[in-house]
Structures are given as structure tokens and as C-alpha cells.
Amino acid sequence: MEWSASDDGSVVPPTGITDGDGIATAVWTLGSANGEQRASAASGDSLRAVFAATANVVRPDVALTPLTLTTPDGSGQTVHPDYVAMPAAWISAGQYLAITPYPGGNANYENPSLYTSSDDIAWAAPAGVHNPVVLPTRGYLSDPDVVYNPEHNELWLYFRAVDDRNEIRLMRSTDGVHFTQPVTVASGLNHVIVSPTVVRRGTNDWLMWSVNSNVGCTASTTTVELRRSTNGVDWSAPRTVSLSQPGYSVWHIEVQWVPSRQEYWALYNGKTAGSCTTPALFLATSADGETWKTFPSPVLAHGVIREFEDIVYRSTFAYDPSDDAISFWYSGARYESPNYLWRSAYERRARTAVFDVIAQPPNKTLLAAAAQRNVPPLLEAP
């Protein structure tokens, strides 16, 4: 009998034999992460039992911490993180971060890559994964979004293929290592399906939000659109939703359904006309995914750390109801001539503290455009 545990948990002893009644015992110590964790007992190649337990350890807030990620190009520069936690039925890693390398803003390297972690901060490619997990035949790939599909016990990776059009493509995996060939699930003219974010509410209830920027970064305004699906593959025509941030246009967006609060949360950076040098990251809530409540102040503004001196960009999050806290994985950049340098960072904050901050009147000095440092505007979107 061989025992194993997910995350950073342990089982002692790791091997054993059954007694005269066919019973084998071991002590399972849960890992440090909150939420559902898994242990398994295996006998031979075909007999496996999986056990689940829920860890409920109240963790302290974590200050904004830059991430160190090993990227295929060696730069460590990344943009557009997306997070997913996996349930007990998934026997591989407990959580994933999909992200794209972006060295100096070079879109040739902007291809979806996959990482896993046991502590939310130290991320590495899963064993057997060679990043990036997909390469373009033309143009570039960007805006990854990962979703767990319980019907198939699969990890689904959506991303945007950019050439003279936008195509949203889907790859599927049963182990987090091997993926199917990409299939196109939605398409449109260039810049009309930016930053897709997918939520599965139930077997026949899937939602995909994206940003329609018409002409890209030079657009004066953008709109957020919602598509619906019964299987995550075949999507409806888009419908514009009422998500707009006063003084800004929504640029790259992340949406999640928060079951314990019975509402959707959207996290998005705001752009100004003519540039994608986005200075702030905002949060909005919704009961139905179509009508949104926005807040006057941002979750995060540029300049909070050196790595985000000039830009805060598309980010992702996870809400932990057991201790009422939100984990954020941010991306952003600092201009160092002749390029922007892109980094990602982690922060954990109490939900009440986050919502107290964003409900305050906006600090106009804090939200001043990055032009105050006399940096060039970002005119090509990652």
C-alpha cells in the first residue's frame, strides 16, 4: 500500500501493508493551504482510493510580494495571470496559475504557460510540463483563462489567438500535463474579444465575459460583453452588459462566481483614451453577471511597488470564505527605457478591508496617469 497527499501535506508512513482484517492505517497531516485537500492510497496499478478533507486554517494577510517565475525565455517577466483551485476529484496539483511571458513587451513570447504552487507565492511548472503549453502558427497567443470542468474531471484552458482576427481557443487536460489540440470556440475581428474570462455555474450554465475594444488601445471607449453556453464549447452571440468605470474604460477583465456570497466579482484594469498604460485596478459585483455595481476607488493603483511603478494590469483572485480573505495575483509594469518590464505579485487581504478601501472617494493624486513620470504610453496591448 502506497500513500500520497496533495499540496504540501504528508502521510506517515508512506507505505504499509494491511493487517489480518485487510485494514491499513496511516496518519495524514494536511498541508498549509485552506480548502479541500486530497490523499490517496494505492495498491498496484489499478486499485486507488481517494480521501478528501477540508483545511480551515486562518492565515494572516500577506503584504504585496513580487513573484519569481521561471519563464521559457529566461526573463521572468509575466503578464495576465489567471488562477484556478482544483477539487478532491483532481489527483494532480491543487491549484494552477496560467500566465504568459512578456519580456520587454515582446508578443512573440506571449504564449500561455502553466504553474502550480503549495503556498500561493512560489510557483513552478508542474512535473512533465514544458512551458509554454501551446505555440502559435501565426500571430501570438495571449489572455489565458483556466476553468475546472467536473463533468469530465478536466482542466480547461481558454486563450486568445491574435492575428488579423481574434479567436478564442480551448485546450483540455485530464492531468494538467497533456493537453488536447486547440479548438476555436469563438471568433471575431481583431480587438473585439479581448481578455476572455469563463465561469461554469452548472452542467448547462457557462458564461464568458470579454472586452470589445473595437480598434484596440487607441479606442476612446470599450464595452464588456457576455456570451452564454450549455457546454463551454458552443457560445451564443455576445450581449453588452452594464459594466463601466467612471473616468476609465474596462480593459482586461477577470470574473468569478463567489458561491458563499451569491454574487459575481469582476476585477479589471481601467484604461484612458488612446493608451493601454492602465494606472488602476477596480472591483465590481453583480447578482446576475449583467448589471454591475462599481466602486469609486481601486483595489490597487500604479506606484504601489517599484515593479508596478507605471502600470497595473490584468489580475486574478481567489476568495476564501473560511477566513473571509481575498488572495490576489497581480500583473503590472515599470518603464525602463527602451521597454516596459512586466512582473507579477501576490497579496492577501481581508475582504472587509478591500471593500472598505474601494468604497472610499477616489484619490485623484493616486490615480494620476503614468505620464507624470514622463513615460511613453503603452500602445500595443498584451
PAPAFI-347974 format. One line per 10 residues: for each residue z, y, x of N, C-alpha, C. Coordinates in steps of 0.05 Angstrom, whole numbers, always signed. Example, Ala and Ser with C-alpha at 12.3 -4.5 7.8 and 13.67 -1.06 7.14 Angstrom:
% PAPAFI-347974
+156 -114 +264 +156 -90 +246 +156 -66 +264  +142 -45 +257 +143 -21 +273 +157 +1 +258 .
***
This chain:
% PAPAFI-347974
+0 -24 +17 +0 +0 +0 +0 +25 +18  -19 +44 +12 -20 +68 +28 -16 +92 +9  +2 +110 +17 +8 +134 +1 -4 +159 +13  -11 +178 -3 -21 +204 +7 -14 +225 -14  -13 +250 -4 -6 +273 -22 -25 +296 -17  -29 +312 -38 -47 +335 -36 -32 +359 -23  -47 +381 -19 -36 +405 -8 -21 +398 +18  +3 +409 +22 +18 +402 +46 +42 +385 +39  +40 +370 +18 +61 +351 +10 +61 +326 +28  +82 +310 +25 +84 +286 +42 +96 +263 +26 .
+90 +239 +34 +101 +214 +23 +113 +198 +45  +138 +190 +43 +152 +174 +63 +163 +149 +51  +158 +125 +62 +139 +120 +84 +110 +122 +75  +92 +128 +93 +64 +130 +84 +51 +103 +77  +62 +81 +86 +52 +55 +79 +76 +37 +71  +70 +16 +56 +91 -2 +48 +80 -27 +35  +98 -45 +27 +90 -69 +13 +106 -72 -12  +96 -86 -31 +111 -90 -56 +133 -111 -53  +153 -109 -70 +174 -129 -70 +167 -153 -87  +186 -171 -92 +180 -195 -107 +172 -189 -136 .
+179 -165 -146 +171 -157 -173 +146 -141 -173  +133 -139 -150 +108 -123 -149 +111 -93 -149  +135 -84 -141 +141 -55 -141 +143 -45 -113  +130 -22 -108 +132 -8 -83 +142 +20 -88  +160 +30 -71 +171 +56 -75 +168 +73 -50  +168 +99 -54 +167 +118 -32 +178 +145 -42  +184 +163 -24 +194 +189 -32 +172 +210 -28  +165 +224 -50 +144 +244 -49 +157 +272 -48  +151 +287 -28 +160 +315 -25 +137 +333 -31  +140 +351 -52 +119 +368 -60 +113 +389 -38 .
+88 +399 -38 +80 +419 -19 +91 +447 -27  +84 +467 -12 +95 +494 -16 +81 +509 -39  +58 +500 -48 +43 +515 -68 +54 +510 -96  +54 +530 -112 +62 +527 -140 +40 +513 -156  +47 +501 -179 +27 +489 -196 +26 +459 -193  +5 +448 -204 +1 +419 -205 -6 +408 -177  +8 +387 -169 +1 +373 -144 -2 +344 -149  -14 +330 -129 -21 +302 -133 -12 +285 -110  -4 +261 -116 +0 +240 -96 -15 +215 -106  -22 +197 -88 -36 +173 -96 -26 +149 -80 .
-28 +126 -92 -22 +101 -79 -47 +84 -81  -55 +73 -58 -80 +57 -57 -75 +30 -45  -87 +10 -57 -86 -17 -47 -114 -27 -44  -124 -30 -20 -151 -39 -16 -170 -16 -23  -195 -22 -28 -215 -2 -33 -218 +6 -62  -208 -11 -80 -214 -6 -108 -191 +0 -126  -166 -5 -117 -143 +0 -133 -129 +25 -124  -128 +45 -142 -115 +70 -135 -100 +81 -159  -76 +90 -156 -60 +103 -177 -55 +132 -168  -59 +151 -186 -55 +179 -180 -31 +189 -197 .
-13 +203 -183 +11 +215 -196 +9 +245 -195  +20 +258 -216 +19 +288 -217 +47 +298 -221  +53 +321 -209 +78 +335 -213 +72 +365 -211  +89 +381 -223 +86 +410 -223 +107 +423 -206  +99 +437 -185 +118 +451 -168 +123 +478 -180  +148 +486 -181 +156 +512 -193 +175 +526 -174  +164 +535 -151 +180 +548 -131 +173 +578 -132  +193 +595 -137 +188 +623 -138 +183 +634 -110  +159 +644 -106 +152 +654 -79 +154 +685 -78  +161 +696 -56 +163 +725 -54 +135 +738 -53 .
+134 +764 -59 +109 +778 -55 +101 +777 -26  +75 +779 -21 +64 +778 +6 +48 +804 +10  +54 +818 +31 +40 +843 +37 +11 +837 +44  -5 +857 +42 -34 +855 +47 -38 +844 +75  -51 +820 +77 -54 +806 +102 -83 +799 +107  -96 +810 +128 -124 +803 +134 -126 +773 +139  -148 +762 +130 -154 +734 +134 -171 +729 +159  -166 +707 +172 -182 +699 +195 -198 +675 +187  -224 +679 +183 -241 +657 +174 -262 +651 +195  -266 +626 +200 -287 +618 +219 -314 +615 +204 .
-332 +633 +210 -358 +633 +196 -380 +620 +214  -401 +610 +201 -422 +597 +217 -434 +614 +239  -435 +640 +234 -447 +658 +254 -428 +667 +276  -402 +661 +272 -382 +667 +292 -369 +694 +289  -378 +711 +270 -368 +738 +268 -341 +740 +254  -335 +721 +236 -311 +723 +220 -313 +743 +198  -336 +756 +194 -340 +776 +174 -348 +763 +147  -334 +770 +126 -339 +757 +100 -338 +777 +77  -351 +769 +55 -351 +786 +31 -352 +768 +6  -344 +778 -16 -347 +765 -42 -332 +738 -44 .
-306 +738 -42 -291 +713 -45 -289 +706 -75  -287 +680 -80 -282 +670 -107 -263 +646 -105  -242 +646 -121 -221 +626 -119 -221 +607 -143  -215 +581 -138 -210 +562 -160 -188 +543 -151  -170 +537 -170 -149 +517 -166 -158 +492 -180  -153 +469 -167 -162 +443 -178 -139 +428 -190  -144 +412 -211 -122 +397 -225 -117 +370 -212  -98 +356 -224 -90 +330 -213 -113 +310 -212  -131 +311 -231 -153 +292 -232 -172 +294 -208  -170 +316 -193 -187 +320 -170 -171 +310 -145 .
-182 +291 -131 -166 +278 -110 -171 +291 -83  -189 +311 -81 -193 +324 -56 -175 +348 -54  -184 +371 -42 -168 +394 -37 -157 +406 -63  -134 +419 -62 -121 +430 -86 -132 +457 -93  -145 +471 -75 -156 +498 -81 -179 +504 -62  -198 +520 -72 -221 +527 -56 -226 +557 -58  -237 +567 -36 -247 +595 -35 -277 +593 -27  -294 +603 -45 -322 +606 -38 -326 +634 -29  -341 +638 -8 -345 +664 +4 -370 +665 +20  -381 +688 +26 -406 +690 +42 -401 +705 +67 .
-411 +695 +90 -411 +711 +115 -428 +736 +111  -421 +757 +125 -437 +782 +122 -434 +799 +148  -442 +788 +170 -438 +802 +196 -454 +828 +198  -439 +850 +199 -453 +876 +201 -471 +882 +178  -467 +869 +155 -484 +874 +132 -511 +860 +134  -513 +839 +150 -538 +824 +153 -540 +803 +131  -558 +808 +112 -561 +790 +89 -573 +763 +97  -585 +760 +121 -595 +734 +129 -574 +713 +132  -548 +722 +135 -526 +703 +138 -510 +701 +112  -518 +716 +92 -502 +717 +67 -508 +693 +49 .
-496 +670 +57 -500 +646 +42 -474 +633 +35  -471 +621 +11 -445 +610 +2 -433 +590 +22  -408 +595 +28 -392 +577 +45 -366 +570 +31  -354 +547 +38 -332 +537 +24 -308 +532 +43  -284 +540 +33 -260 +537 +49 -237 +526 +31  -217 +515 +44 -194 +505 +29 -169 +513 +45  -146 +513 +32 -121 +522 +44 -97 +510 +30  -75 +508 +44 -50 +499 +32 -30 +521 +29  -36 +545 +39 -17 +567 +38 -29 +594 +28  -54 +594 +19 -68 +618 +9 -78 +637 +30 .
-70 +633 +55 -77 +652 +77 -94 +639 +98  -86 +615 +107 -101 +601 +128 -122 +583 +115  -147 +592 +117 -169 +577 +104 -187 +565 +125  -196 +540 +119 -214 +526 +137 -234 +510 +121  -257 +504 +132 -277 +488 +118 -265 +460 +113  -268 +449 +89 -258 +422 +84 -271 +402 +103  -257 +381 +109 -268 +360 +127 -294 +350 +115  -315 +349 +132 -341 +340 +123 -359 +362 +114  -349 +386 +109 -366 +408 +100 -377 +423 +124  -403 +428 +124 -416 +444 +144 -426 +470 +131 .
-412 +491 +135 -420 +517 +123 -444 +529 +137  -461 +544 +122 -459 +547 +93 -468 +522 +78  -459 +519 +53 -465 +495 +39 -494 +495 +28  -507 +518 +28 -535 +519 +19 -548 +542 +34  -574 +538 +40 -590 +558 +54 -614 +566 +36  -624 +591 +39 -647 +599 +23 -673 +589 +36  -693 +586 +19 -720 +582 +29 -735 +609 +31  -726 +628 +14 -736 +655 +16 -713 +674 +8  -714 +699 +17 -694 +718 +10 -667 +711 +20  -646 +716 +4 -619 +709 +12 -603 +700 -12 .
-580 +688 -6 -562 +678 -27 -536 +694 -27  -524 +699 -49 -500 +715 -50 -484 +709 -75  -461 +723 -78 -445 +723 -102 -437 +696 -112  -424 +679 -95 -415 +653 -105 -393 +654 -125  -392 +635 -143 -371 +633 -163 -366 +603 -168  -341 +594 -165 -334 +566 -167 -317 +560 -192  -324 +538 -205 -311 +530 -230 -306 +500 -230  -283 +491 -240 -278 +463 -244 -287 +454 -271  -303 +432 -272 -312 +421 -297 -298 +394 -302  -279 +394 -321 -264 +369 -325 -279 +347 -339 .
-300 +354 -354 -316 +333 -367 -329 +314 -346  -336 +325 -323 -349 +309 -302 -331 +305 -278  -307 +318 -278 -290 +318 -255 -305 +328 -231  -318 +351 -234 -335 +362 -213 -328 +391 -207  -333 +399 -182 -332 +426 -173 -360 +438 -177  -363 +459 -192 -389 +472 -196 -390 +498 -181  -411 +502 -166 -415 +526 -150 -440 +541 -161  -435 +564 -172 -457 +582 -180 -461 +603 -159  -486 +613 -156 -491 +634 -137 -517 +648 -145  -522 +672 -133 -546 +688 -139 -566 +685 -116 .
-590 +677 -123 -612 +677 -104 -628 +702 -107  -632 +717 -85 -645 +743 -87 -671 +743 -71  -692 +749 -84 -718 +752 -71 -731 +776 -86  -754 +771 -98 -766 +792 -115 -755 +790 -144  -738 +769 -149 -724 +766 -174 -695 +758 -168  -679 +757 -188 -652 +746 -187 -653 +719 -201  -642 +698 -188 -638 +672 -201 -609 +664 -197  -597 +656 -219 -570 +644 -217 -574 +614 -215  -564 +603 -193 -568 +574 -189 -541 +560 -189  -542 +534 -194 -518 +517 -196 -520 +492 -179 .
-499 +487 -163 -496 +462 -149 -470 +448 -157  -470 +422 -158 -447 +406 -168 -438 +387 -147  -411 +382 -147 -400 +363 -127 -377 +347 -139  -376 +321 -132 -355 +304 -142 -332 +301 -121  -336 +313 -97 -316 +310 -76 -311 +336 -60  -325 +358 -66 -321 +382 -51 -335 +382 -24  -350 +362 -19 -364 +359 +7 -394 +357 +3  -402 +339 -15 -430 +334 -20 -438 +347 -46  -460 +362 -46 -469 +378 -69 -497 +369 -77  -502 +372 -103 -529 +367 -113 -548 +389 -104 .
-574 +385 -107 -593 +406 -102 -590 +428 -123  -594 +453 -115 -591 +475 -134 -611 +474 -157  -602 +481 -181 -619 +484 -204 -615 +513 -214  -636 +525 -224 -635 +552 -235 -626 +550 -264  -605 +566 -271 -594 +566 -298 -598 +592 -312  -605 +613 -298 -611 +639 -310 -628 +655 -290  -644 +673 -300 -661 +689 -282 -669 +715 -295  -677 +734 -278 -686 +760 -288 -697 +776 -265  -706 +800 -271 -716 +818 -250 -694 +824 -229  -702 +832 -206 -683 +838 -185 -662 +859 -194 .
-637 +854 -188 -614 +871 -194 -605 +871 -223  -616 +853 -239 -607 +853 -267 -586 +832 -273  -581 +813 -254 -560 +793 -257 -544 +793 -231  -527 +812 -227 -511 +815 -203 -483 +804 -208  -472 +790 -188 -445 +780 -188 -437 +764 -213  -451 +741 -217 -444 +724 -240 -415 +713 -237  -401 +713 -259 -374 +701 -259 -371 +684 -284  -364 +659 -280 -365 +639 -302 -337 +630 -309  -332 +628 -335 -306 +617 -345 -313 +594 -365  -299 +572 -361 -301 +550 -380 -276 +550 -397 .
-279 +555 -423 -256 +555 -441 -251 +528 -454  -273 +512 -457 -271 +486 -470 -296 +471 -466  -298 +447 -477 -321 +429 -473 -347 +443 -480  -348 +458 -501 -373 +471 -510 -370 +501 -510  -353 +512 -493 -348 +540 -493 -347 +551 -465  -370 +560 -456 -373 +572 -429 -382 +601 -432  -373 +618 -414 -380 +646 -414 -388 +655 -385  -409 +671 -383 -417 +682 -358 -421 +712 -361  -406 +728 -346 -410 +757 -344 -425 +763 -319  -441 +784 -320 -455 +793 -296 -461 +823 -299 .
-469 +836 -278 -474 +865 -278 -504 +869 -278  -514 +886 -296 -542 +895 -296 -543 +923 -284  -554 +924 -259 -556 +950 -246 -584 +961 -245  -602 +948 -259 -629 +958 -263 -644 +961 -236  -638 +982 -220 -652 +987 -196 -635 +982 -171  -611 +973 -175 -593 +967 -152 -574 +990 -145  -568 +994 -120 -548 +1013 -112 -555 +1042 -118  -580 +1048 -121 -588 +1075 -128 -585 +1081 -157  -577 +1061 -173 -573 +1066 -202 -551 +1086 -207  -555 +1102 -227 -534 +1121 -235 -512 +1108 -251 .
-519 +1087 -266 -500 +1073 -283 -507 +1043 -283  -488 +1027 -291 -493 +998 -294 -481 +989 -321  -488 +965 -330 -475 +954 -353 -466 +925 -346  -445 +916 -361 -436 +889 -358 -446 +873 -382  -457 +849 -375 -470 +832 -396 -456 +805 -397  -457 +793 -421 -444 +767 -426 -465 +748 -437  -466 +724 -424 -481 +702 -434 -462 +680 -442  -471 +663 -461 -454 +641 -470 -470 +615 -467  -454 +593 -465 -466 +566 -462 -448 +545 -474  -461 +523 -481 -445 +500 -491 -441 +478 -470 .
-454 +483 -446 -452 +462 -425 -451 +473 -397  -452 +499 -394 -451 +511 -367 -478 +512 -353  -499 +501 -366 -525 +499 -354 -546 +516 -369  -546 +513 -396 -565 +528 -413 -551 +552 -425  -561 +576 -418 -547 +600 -425 -562 +617 -445  -548 +631 -462 -560 +649 -481 -572 +674 -468  -586 +690 -484 -594 +716 -475 -570 +734 -471  -571 +753 -453 -548 +770 -447 -542 +790 -470  -516 +796 -472 -507 +816 -491 -489 +835 -477  -494 +861 -480 -478 +881 -466 -450 +883 -478 .
-429 +884 -461 -401 +886 -470 -391 +913 -464  -368 +920 -476 -357 +947 -473 -337 +948 -450  -347 +945 -426 -331 +947 -402 -342 +969 -385  -328 +992 -384 -337 +1014 -367 -312 +1028 -357  -313 +1037 -332 -291 +1050 -319 -297 +1080 -317  -281 +1098 -329 -286 +1126 -327 -289 +1136 -299  -311 +1150 -293 -316 +1160 -267 -331 +1141 -248  -335 +1116 -257 -347 +1096 -240 -366 +1079 -256  -383 +1064 -243 -398 +1042 -255 -387 +1016 -244  -384 +996 -262 -375 +969 -253 -396 +958 -234 .
-387 +947 -211 -407 +936 -193 -404 +906 -191  -387 +895 -174 -384 +866 -173 -359 +857 -187  -361 +837 -204 -340 +831 -223 -331 +802 -221  -305 +798 -226 -293 +771 -228 -277 +771 -254  -282 +750 -271 -268 +747 -296 -254 +720 -297  -229 +719 -307 -215 +694 -312 -201 +695 -339  -199 +672 -351 -182 +669 -375 -154 +662 -366  -134 +677 -377 -106 +672 -370 -92 +660 -394  -90 +633 -395 -80 +620 -419 -52 +629 -428  -34 +632 -409 -7 +639 -416 -5 +666 -429 .
-24 +683 -425 -24 +710 -437 -45 +713 -458  -62 +692 -462 -82 +692 -483 -101 +716 -481  -111 +721 -456 -129 +743 -452 -146 +738 -427  -169 +751 -426 -186 +752 -403 -177 +775 -385  -178 +771 -359 -175 +793 -340 -200 +795 -324  -209 +820 -320 -232 +826 -304 -224 +843 -280  -232 +835 -256 -226 +850 -232 -253 +859 -220  -257 +885 -215 -283 +895 -207 -280 +920 -190  -299 +924 -172 -300 +948 -157 -318 +968 -171  -312 +994 -168 -327 +1015 -181 -345 +1029 -162 .
-370 +1034 -170 -389 +1048 -153 -395 +1076 -165  -403 +1094 -148 -413 +1120 -156 -443 +1121 -154  -455 +1140 -168 -484 +1141 -169 -497 +1143 -141  -517 +1127 -137 -533 +1129 -112 -522 +1113 -89  -499 +1099 -92 -488 +1085 -69 -471 +1061 -78  -469 +1041 -61 -450 +1019 -66 -426 +1020 -47  -421 +1044 -36 -397 +1047 -20 -373 +1050 -38  -363 +1028 -49 -344 +1029 -71 -316 +1033 -61  -302 +1054 -71 -276 +1062 -60 -252 +1049 -74  -256 +1036 -96 -233 +1026 -111 -239 +1001 -127 .
-217 +986 -132 -218 +960 -146 -201 +962 -171  -212 +957 -195 -198 +961 -220 -194 +934 -235  -176 +935 -255 -170 +912 -271 -172 +920 -300  -183 +902 -317 -185 +906 -346 -177 +881 -360  -169 +883 -385 -161 +860 -401 -176 +859 -428  -178 +835 -439 -193 +832 -464 -184 +807 -478  -184 +808 -505 -177 +784 -521 -201 +767 -526  -225 +779 -526 -249 +764 -533 -271 +763 -512  -267 +777 -490 -288 +778 -469 -309 +799 -474  -308 +813 -497 -329 +832 -503 -318 +861 -505 .
-295 +864 -517 -282 +890 -519 -259 +891 -499  -261 +910 -480 -243 +911 -457 -225 +935 -458  -200 +932 -448 -181 +953 -444 -181 +959 -414  -187 +983 -406 -187 +991 -378 -161 +1007 -372  -156 +1012 -347 -133 +1026 -338 -141 +1049 -319  -126 +1071 -318 -135 +1094 -303 -134 +1092 -273  -116 +1076 -263 -113 +1074 -233 -121 +1047 -223  -129 +1045 -198 -139 +1020 -187 -117 +1001 -178  -124 +976 -176 -107 +956 -163 -105 +961 -133  -128 +970 -122 -129 +974 -93 -150 +996 -88 .
-145 +1013 -68 -164 +1034 -60 -170 +1032 -31  -193 +1042 -23 -201 +1042 +6 -181 +1057 +22  -178 +1049 +47 -160 +1062 +66 -132 +1049 +66  -127 +1029 +49 -100 +1017 +48 -94 +1002 +74  -114 +990 +86 -111 +978 +113 -136 +985 +129  -135 +983 +155 -157 +991 +172 -182 +975 +165  -180 +950 +158 -203 +933 +152 -218 +943 +127  -203 +956 +109 -216 +967 +85 -216 +997 +85  -220 +1009 +108 -219 +1038 +111 -239 +1052 +92  -262 +1041 +88 -283 +1055 +74 -292 +1042 +48 .
-288 +1016 +45 -298 +1002 +22 -277 +981 +13  -273 +978 -13 -261 +954 -24 -282 +942 -42  -286 +916 -41 -309 +904 -54 -301 +882 -72  -320 +864 -79 -314 +843 -99 -291 +826 -89  -273 +820 -107 -248 +806 -101 -243 +785 -122  -222 +768 -117 -216 +747 -136 -186 +745 -138  -176 +729 -157 -147 +728 -161 -139 +702 -174  -113 +697 -175 -101 +674 -189 -74 +683 -200  -69 +679 -226 -44 +686 -238 -26 +662 -240  -1 +665 -231 +19 +643 -231 +40 +649 -252 .
+39 +637 -276 +58 +643 -297 +86 +634 -291  +89 +616 -272 +116 +606 -267 +134 +627 -254  +122 +645 -239 +138 +668 -228 +125 +694 -234  +106 +695 -253 +95 +720 -263 +84 +737 -240  +68 +724 -223 +56 +738 -200 +26 +733 -198  +13 +752 -185 -16 +750 -182 -23 +749 -152  -38 +729 -144 -49 +727 -117 -77 +739 -117  -82 +757 -98 -108 +769 -96 -121 +762 -69  -146 +756 -69 -162 +754 -45 -183 +776 -47  -181 +795 -29 -198 +819 -30 -220 +817 -9 .
-241 +833 -12 -260 +838 +9 -266 +868 +11  -274 +877 +34 -280 +905 +38 -290 +910 +66  -293 +935 +74 -306 +941 +99 -297 +967 +111  -301 +969 +137 -297 +994 +153 -323 +1000 +168  -330 +1025 +169 -354 +1032 +183 -348 +1037 +212  -362 +1022 +229 -361 +1026 +258 -390 +1026 +268  -400 +1050 +274 -428 +1054 +280 -439 +1032 +299  -462 +1020 +291 -480 +1028 +270 -478 +1012 +244  -456 +996 +241 -455 +978 +218 -428 +980 +204  -427 +970 +179 -402 +964 +166 -393 +937 +175 .
-367 +934 +180 -354 +909 +187 -339 +899 +164  -345 +874 +155 -335 +864 +130 -312 +844 +135  -290 +847 +120 -267 +829 +123 -256 +822 +96  -239 +802 +95 -225 +794 +71 -195 +794 +77  -179 +796 +56 -150 +797 +59 -136 +786 +34  -111 +778 +38 -95 +766 +16 -70 +784 +10  -63 +784 -15 -38 +797 -24 -27 +784 -49  -1 +782 -51 +12 +770 -74 +31 +792 -85  +28 +798 -111 +44 +819 -124 +54 +810 -151  +77 +820 -158 +88 +814 -185 +69 +826 -206 .
+64 +812 -227 +46 +822 -248 +56 +849 -259  +82 +851 -264 +93 +875 -275 +88 +899 -257  +90 +894 -231 +85 +916 -211 +56 +924 -211  +38 +905 -213 +9 +911 -214 +3 +928 -238  +12 +919 -262 +5 +934 -286 +19 +961 -288  +43 +963 -276 +56 +989 -275 +39 +1009 -259  +28 +1000 -236 +12 +1017 -219 -14 +1025 -232  -28 +1006 -244 -54 +1013 -255 -53 +1030 -281  -29 +1031 -293 -25 +1047 -317 -20 +1076 -311  -14 +1083 -285 -8 +1110 -278 -33 +1127 -277 .
-29 +1154 -280 -52 +1172 -278 -65 +1169 -250  -91 +1171 -248 -105 +1166 -222 -97 +1187 -202  -95 +1179 -177 -90 +1196 -154 -118 +1204 -143  -126 +1228 -148 -153 +1236 -140 -157 +1237 -110  -136 +1243 -96 -138 +1242 -66 -142 +1214 -57  -127 +1195 -68 -130 +1167 -60 -158 +1157 -66  -170 +1167 -88 -196 +1156 -97 -219 +1172 -86  -214 +1191 -68 -236 +1206 -57 -256 +1188 -44  -282 +1195 -47 -303 +1178 -36 -301 +1174 -6  -312 +1152 +4 -311 +1147 +33 -326 +1167 +49 .
-341 +1185 +36 -355 +1205 +51 -337 +1224 +66  -311 +1224 +58 -292 +1241 +72 -290 +1234 +102  -297 +1209 +109 -297 +1201 +137 -325 +1205 +150  -342 +1217 +134 -370 +1223 +143 -384 +1197 +151  -382 +1177 +134 -396 +1152 +139 -420 +1150 +121  -441 +1136 +129 -465 +1135 +113 -459 +1118 +88  -472 +1124 +65 -468 +1108 +42 -481 +1080 +45  -469 +1061 +32 -479 +1034 +32 -501 +1032 +11  -525 +1027 +19 -548 +1028 +1 -561 +1001 -4  -551 +981 +10 -561 +953 +5 -537 +936 -2 .
-538 +924 -26 -514 +911 -37 -511 +882 -26  -487 +875 -18 -483 +847 -11 -479 +830 -36 .
***
